[in-house]
Amino acid sequence: MKKVILLFASAVVVTALVSCTGGKKAEKAAEDAKALVEAAAKAAAEAVPAVPEYKLQDLPLVELSEFTKDKDGWISIFDGKTFKGWRGYGRDVVPKAWTIDDGAIHIKGSGEGEAGAKDGGDIVFAHKLKNFEFEFEWKVAKGSNSGVLYLIQEVEGQPSYISAPEYQVLDNDNHPDAKLGKDGNRQSASLYDMIPAKPQNAKAIGEWNKGKILSYKGTIIHYQNGEAVVEYHLWTQQWTDMLQASKFSQASWPLAFELLNNCGGKNHEGLVGFQDHGDNVWFRNIKIKLLD
């Protein structure tokens, strides 16, 4: 990058000299300036990794009118008995590794890591949301890891989190990811790998935690057990800077940077979903409220 700046600065200097000279010297100076500008442009293009081609999937969606709404506008999107409205990420059915266990959605731990279960993978609620509140309860077994993802775009051949911010779900005491990242930004309710949840008020393993995500015109707030613990703003320089400082930077993961920097795509909307990270995790009391 320094080389690019120096080349561009040199071109500017030479161009300035052109205006002070005449005749053949001016022509030669102009040619030199043009060559420097072209070199600077080429170097700048080479410095930014190219974004790989990608394809968004167009899979079945559901209408919210099919679900129960209470007097306060909250829509229950899980009835505790069926997977109505849910399907696998990038699929038209629910992977069999996900079950319903005592009124909760349960991903059975495979011990095989992310999406490692036989017929596993992430699941999504099949309706695109824009401005909303999303409430849920979650609990984990010892050493378990998962996540709640939002504004998901279904990108063919890519994981859900390549396009979606993640509300971390984790056993903070026993999972090694809790000690990675920076300042606890991989612990529960954190914006994964970017902003730590403060205060960190998760309950002990096996106990139910209450989570909420608010998304309104780019403002995002994570709540954990009744407290706001993370706030940030999409589609701003702050957001771009956070991405550049994370594992999703333009240099290290160009496609993730492109998709996340333009989170929600052209309509700023997407799906919500739960992550299969190979561990036992449960979700229940899942509902949304539209803020449009």
C-alpha positions in Angstrom: 0.0 0.0 0.0 2.9 2.4 0.8 4.3 1.7 -2.7 0.9 2.6 -4.2 0.8 5.9 -2.3 4.4 6.8 -3.3 3.6 6.0 -7.0 0.5 8.2 -7.0 2.3 11.0 -5.2 5.1 10.8 -7.8 2.6 11.0 -10.6 1.0 14.1 -9.0 4.5 15.8 -8.7 5.3 15.0 -12.3 2.0 16.3 -13.5 2.6 19.5 -11.6 6.0 19.9 -13.3 4.3 19.4 -16.7 2.3 22.6 -16.2 5.6 24.5 -15.7 7.4 23.3 -18.7 6.9 23.5 -22.5 7.8 21.8 -25.8 9.4 18.4 -25.9 10.2 18.5 -22.2 6.5 18.9 -21.5 5.6 16.0 -23.8 8.1 13.8 -22.1 6.9 14.8 -18.7 3.3 14.1 -19.7 4.2 10.6 -20.9 6.1 10.0 -17.6 3.2 11.2 -15.6 0.7 9.0 -17.5 3.0 6.0 -17.0 3.2 6.7 -13.2 -0.6 7.1 -12.9 -1.2 3.8 -14.8 1.4 2.0 -12.6 -0.3 3.4 -9.4 -3.7 2.3 -10.6 -2.5 -1.2 -11.4 -0.7 -1.5 -8.1 -3.9 -0.3 -6.3 -6.0 -2.9 -8.1 -3.5 -5.7 -7.2 -3.4 -4.6 -3.6 -7.2 -5.4 -3.1 -8.0 -9.1 -3.3 -10.6 -9.9 -5.9 -14.0 -11.0 -4.7 -14.7 -14.5 -5.8 -17.9 -15.1 -7.8 -20.9 -16.2 -5.8 -24.5 -17.2 -6.3 -27.4 -16.4 -4.0 -30.0 -19.2 -3.7 -33.7 -18.6 -4.2 -35.4 -21.1 -1.8 -39.0 -21.4 -0.5 -40.2 -18.8 2.0 -43.2 -18.7 4.3 -45.8 -16.0 5.0 -46.0 -14.6 8.6 -49.8 -14.6 8.3 -49.6 -18.4 8.9 -48.3 -17.9 12.4 -50.0 -16.7 15.7 -49.6 -13.0 16.6 -50.4 -11.7 20.1 -51.9 -8.4 21.1 -48.5 -6.8 21.4 -47.5 -7.8 17.9 -45.2 -10.7 18.8 -45.3 -13.6 16.3 -44.5 -17.1 17.6 -42.4 -18.8 14.9 -41.9 -22.1 16.8 -44.9 -23.9 18.3 -42.9 -26.3 20.4 -44.1 -29.3 18.4 -43.3 -28.9 14.7 -40.7 -27.3 12.4 -43.4 -25.3 10.6 -41.6 -22.5 8.8 -38.1 -23.8 9.4 -35.7 -25.6 7.0 -32.0 -26.1 6.6 -29.8 -23.3 5.4 -29.5 -23.8 1.6 -32.0 -26.6 1.7 -35.8 -27.1 1.5 -36.0 -29.6 4.5 -34.9 -29.6 8.1 -31.7 -31.7 8.6 -32.4 -34.7 10.7 -29.7 -33.8 13.3 -32.2 -31.2 14.5 -35.0 -32.5 16.7 -37.7 -31.2 18.9 -37.0 -32.1 22.6 -39.5 -31.2 25.3 -40.8 -28.1 23.5 -37.4 -26.9 22.3 -35.4 -27.1 19.1 -32.4 -29.3 19.8 -29.2 -29.8 17.7 -27.8 -33.2 18.8 -24.1 -32.9 19.5 -22.0 -34.9 16.9 -18.6 -34.0 18.3 -17.5 -33.6 14.7 -17.3 -29.8 14.7 -19.2 -27.3 12.6 -21.9 -28.9 10.5 -20.2 -32.2 11.2 -23.3 -34.2 12.2 -24.7 -36.7 9.8 -27.5 -34.8 8.0 -26.7 -31.7 10.0 -26.0 -28.1 9.2 -27.6 -24.8 10.2 -31.3 -24.1 10.1 -33.2 -20.9 9.2 -36.7 -19.5 9.7 -37.8 -19.1 6.1 -39.0 -15.5 6.0 -36.8 -12.5 5.2 -36.8 -9.8 7.9 -35.6 -6.2 7.8 -36.5 -4.2 10.9 -37.4 -6.5 13.7 -37.0 -7.8 17.3 -36.1 -11.5 17.6 -36.5 -13.1 21.0 -35.4 -16.7 22.0 -34.2 -18.7 24.9 -31.1 -20.9 24.7 -29.1 -23.3 26.8 -26.0 -25.3 26.2 -24.5 -28.5 27.4 -21.0 -28.5 28.9 -18.4 -27.3 26.4 -21.0 -26.4 23.8 -20.8 -23.8 21.0 -23.5 -22.4 18.6 -24.7 -19.1 17.4 -27.8 -17.1 16.3 -27.4 -15.6 12.9 -29.4 -12.8 11.3 -29.8 -11.0 8.0 -28.6 -14.3 6.4 -28.2 -14.5 2.6 -28.2 -18.1 1.3 -25.0 -18.3 -0.7 -24.5 -21.4 -2.7 -21.6 -23.6 -1.4 -20.9 -21.2 1.5 -21.7 -21.3 5.3 -24.4 -19.1 6.7 -22.0 -16.9 8.7 -20.2 -15.7 5.5 -23.0 -13.2 5.1 -24.6 -12.8 8.6 -23.5 -11.3 11.9 -23.5 -13.8 14.7 -24.9 -13.5 18.3 -22.6 -16.0 20.0 -24.0 -18.9 22.0 -21.4 -20.5 24.2 -20.4 -22.3 27.4 -18.1 -19.5 28.5 -16.5 -21.6 31.2 -15.5 -24.7 29.3 -15.4 -24.0 25.6 -11.9 -22.9 24.3 -13.4 -20.3 22.0 -14.3 -18.2 25.1 -10.6 -17.5 25.6 -9.8 -16.7 21.9 -10.6 -13.5 20.0 -10.1 -10.2 21.9 -11.5 -9.0 25.2 -14.1 -11.8 25.3 -15.6 -11.0 21.9 -16.3 -14.7 21.3 -18.3 -15.2 24.5 -22.0 -15.6 24.7 -24.2 -12.7 23.3 -21.1 -11.1 21.8 -21.0 -10.0 18.2 -18.8 -12.8 17.2 -15.1 -11.9 16.9 -15.9 -8.1 16.9 -17.7 -6.8 20.0 -17.7 -8.4 23.5 -21.0 -8.6 25.4 -20.8 -6.3 28.4 -21.8 -7.1 31.0 -21.2 -10.8 30.5 -24.2 -12.1 32.4 -24.7 -15.6 31.0 -26.1 -18.3 33.3 -24.5 -21.6 34.1 -24.6 -24.5 31.7 -27.9 -26.3 31.6 -29.8 -23.1 32.6 -32.0 -21.2 30.2 -30.8 -17.8 29.0 -33.0 -15.2 27.4 -31.6 -13.6 24.2 -32.9 -10.8 22.0 -31.6 -9.1 18.8 -33.0 -5.8 17.7 -32.4 -4.7 14.1 -33.7 -1.3 13.1 -32.4 0.7 10.1 -28.9 -0.5 10.6 -28.8 -0.2 14.4 -28.2 -3.6 16.0 -28.6 -4.4 19.7 -27.9 -7.7 21.4 -29.6 -8.4 24.7 -28.8 -11.2 27.2 -31.0 -12.0 30.2 -32.7 -8.6 30.1 -29.7 -6.4 29.6 -28.4 -4.7 26.4 -24.9 -6.0 26.0 -23.8 -5.0 22.5 -24.7 -2.1 20.2 -23.3 -1.3 16.7 -24.4 0.2 13.4 -24.4 -1.6 10.0 -23.4 0.0 6.7 -21.2 2.6 8.4 -17.5 3.2 8.6 -17.5 1.8 12.1 -18.9 -1.5 10.7 -16.3 -1.6 7.9 -13.5 -1.0 10.3 -14.7 -3.7 12.6 -14.7 -6.2 9.8 -11.2 -5.2 8.7 -10.0 -5.9 12.2 -11.7 -9.4 12.4 -11.3 -12.8 10.7 -13.6 -11.4 8.0 -11.2 -8.8 6.7 -10.9 -7.9 3.1 -7.4 -9.3 3.0 -8.0 -12.6 4.7 -11.5 -13.4 3.4 -12.6 -11.2 0.5 -16.0 -12.9 -0.1 -17.0 -12.7 3.6 -15.9 -9.0 3.7 -17.9 -8.2 0.6 -21.1 -9.9 1.9 -20.9 -8.7 5.5 -19.9 -5.2 4.5 -23.1 -5.1 2.5 -25.0 -7.1 5.1 -28.6 -7.9 4.1 -27.9 -7.4 0.4 -29.5 -4.6 -1.7 -32.8 -4.7 0.4 -31.0 -4.8 3.8 -33.0 -7.9 4.8 -32.4 -11.6 5.4 -33.2 -14.8 7.4 -32.6 -15.6 11.1 -31.2 -19.0 12.0 -29.3 -21.3 14.4 -25.9 -22.8 14.0 -24.9 -26.4 14.1 -21.4 -26.3 15.6 -21.4 -30.0 16.5 -22.5 -29.5 20.1 -25.7 -30.0 22.1 -27.7 -26.8 22.2 -31.4 -26.0 22.7 -33.6 -23.1 21.7 -37.2 -22.4 22.7 -39.8 -19.5 23.0 -38.8 -18.2 19.6 -40.7 -15.1 18.4 -40.3 -12.0 16.3 -41.9 -8.6 16.2 -41.8 -6.5 13.0 -40.7 -2.9 13.4 -41.4 -1.6 9.9 
